[in-house]
Amino acid sequence: MYNKEQVISLQNSTKEWLGEKKPIEIDSKNIEVLRDLLRFHEHRYYVENDPLISDYEYDMLYKKLEEFEKDNPSLITKDSPTQRIGVGLIKDFPKTQHLVPMLSLENSYDDEDLLDWDRKAKELSGLSEIEYSVEPKFDGASISLIYENDLLIKGITRGDGETGDDITPNIRQIKSIPLSAEFSKHNIQQIEIRGEILMNKNNFKKYNDSLIEEGLPPLANPRNAAAGSLRIKDTAIVSRRNLEGFLYHVSYISLLNENKKEEIHTHSDMLKLLWDLGFRSPKKEMKVLKGINDVIDVIKDFEKERDHLPYEIDGMVIKVNDLGLQEKLGMTSHHPRWAIAFKFKARQATSKLLSVEYQVGRTGAVTPVAKIQAVPIGGVTVSSISIHNEDYIKEKDLKLGDHILIERSGDVIPQIVKSMPELRVGTEAEIVFPKNCPICNHKLFKLEDEAVWRCVNLNCKAQVVERIIHFVSKDAMDIKSFGEANVRKFFDLGILKSIPEIYDFDFNLLKDIEGFGIKSIDNLRNAIEASKTQPLHRLIYALGIRFVGETTAKTLAQKVNNILDFQKMSEEELMKLEDVGVKVAKSIYEFFNNEDNIFMINKLMELGIKPHKQQHENIAGTLSGQSFLFTGTLSKLKRSEAELMVEKNGGKLLPGVSSKLNYLVTGEDSGSKLEKAKKIPSIKILSEEDFLKMLPL
Ligand code: IVH
């Protein structure tokens, strides 16, 4: 899209616009220069995945344009980068016809199917070998885009293939889809392009986590998340979903000058043209191959890579590369003959819902878990599956004895996609949500704005045991030899009934218990002892205050000298802290105004817990003023040791990747954090060795 000289010149121009001393002032003459700069950086970020400026710098440039347009509304153009947002609420999505019906593809499942398809294509064309292009079959929501005179005028869902919903305002939120492109330079007046809208795995996970945090059921797969997002009637929400668009097929073109010849003769060249015009086509993913045997090899290689891709694919699409030959092969009544989809092994399976058990969590939330007939999906056998809450059971229309469709998307925990009411035989039974806690029989309650039923009895055994498990866990007090299994065992035996009892444990009682020798008892004793001096933020997190995760715990720990100082803070004061909103402040306030909790904290202190505040700031050292984050498995140091070294040498630890981060230290299997950091040029990526070299001898 941009050649080397253009990149250098655009980057130099960016610096001038951002200039520390005398940045360029925007005016009516250079406004389009700034827009082109923003389009360039959007393309680097959203299409190429390789930004050249930080998010902050982009925001500075964007604001410059936005403010100027606000003062000069007559200068706003439809394809200005500011015009993606601001549409607000959409009333409804009008029905619109596709220029060409959106047919789907014939499916194939094994080599045999592909050989058959190739044989037919050769027969029909009279050729002895055909050139194919192979590309991923993106697993999202399919759409078509119409551009007229270089401007995006419509984005339409597939609908019934002939007519879909006009979702243009939502499509405009997707930053990898250009609002304008220079089709006219290629003699194109109108063009319809087909593609797929996706939510990548990383964003899907974040989105599902946010649903769970709000007590809502997560979605079964990123495809549903993408399709659902496209139907939201608030463009601001759609924008926040960070959808992506892959464009892979041109279904219609009308020329500006009919007398001029068309330039493009192959599918692969068409993908290149789309890429050059600023679209995220699968140009880089696609392979052009002669003959079906090489195609089969490439498909096999790709299937192995499936889990390493940042987005979901459910197969590959094989297309005849020569567009002339495509036309010659034509269509059946259902499918084009020039393309076929190869479907990877399903990550879906059908099963039967046998019974429902109810689990009570640390916060008293009662979660129904369906026990199902065991089925293998993508290499794991699934026999129980969370069905989240009462509303979810109603929404999915689940009954005991129902046939169900389940899916395991990548590394996401399995979910029920749907029940199959058409297969019911009459013996299926209603799932009746309990009115009382299945553990302590206390009445269950549900808040008006929550979907979750809760046991509010703080002494409910299930909650107590879950709270102890959380307290000793790795990210909390990290009492190594304790672990979930031991906590449950000791709790059932009646030798551990509350969190403070961990520090008043009678080790003599373990002598008679199978599996506990002198060595393991010693280990346990030492681990408990060592945990007494864990940093304050770990204790705050370990207390299991609702909505207080590790990051918030760290923020809180910096604000007080003693944990009981929170007793004196009002909700308003708490809300002044970073990351603490109304909900979190209320929860912290309630926790420290509850007698039982204060009693427990005092008891812990009495038993020798001495949490220390970690000094993040004010230590002068070789790493002063520098911030660090660790990701992946380190080989020489433990993560906690490495973090301590940063702090001891005056450095700061950050909870996530942002433009504030200076160094990301990567170990083995560094995942999404590394990917994200690569997009921010100011972050330096270090190996464990590089990091160790930064430390004083
Ligand atoms: S080509 C006329 N290429 O999968 C043929 N489709 O099962 C146009 N899909 O309907 C489609 N990735 O919604 C094509 N690289 C790709 C694709 C792809 C996903 C979807 C598309 C299609 C369905 C076929």
Boltz pocket constraint, residues with backbone or C-beta under 6 A from the ligand:
constraints:
  - pocket:
      binder: B
      contacts: [[A, 103], [A, 104], [A, 105], [A, 135], [A, 136], [A, 137], [A, 138], [A, 139], [A, 142], [A, 194], [A, 195], [A, 196], [A, 248], [A, 249], [A, 317], [A, 336], [A, 339], [A, 341]]
      max_distance: 6.0
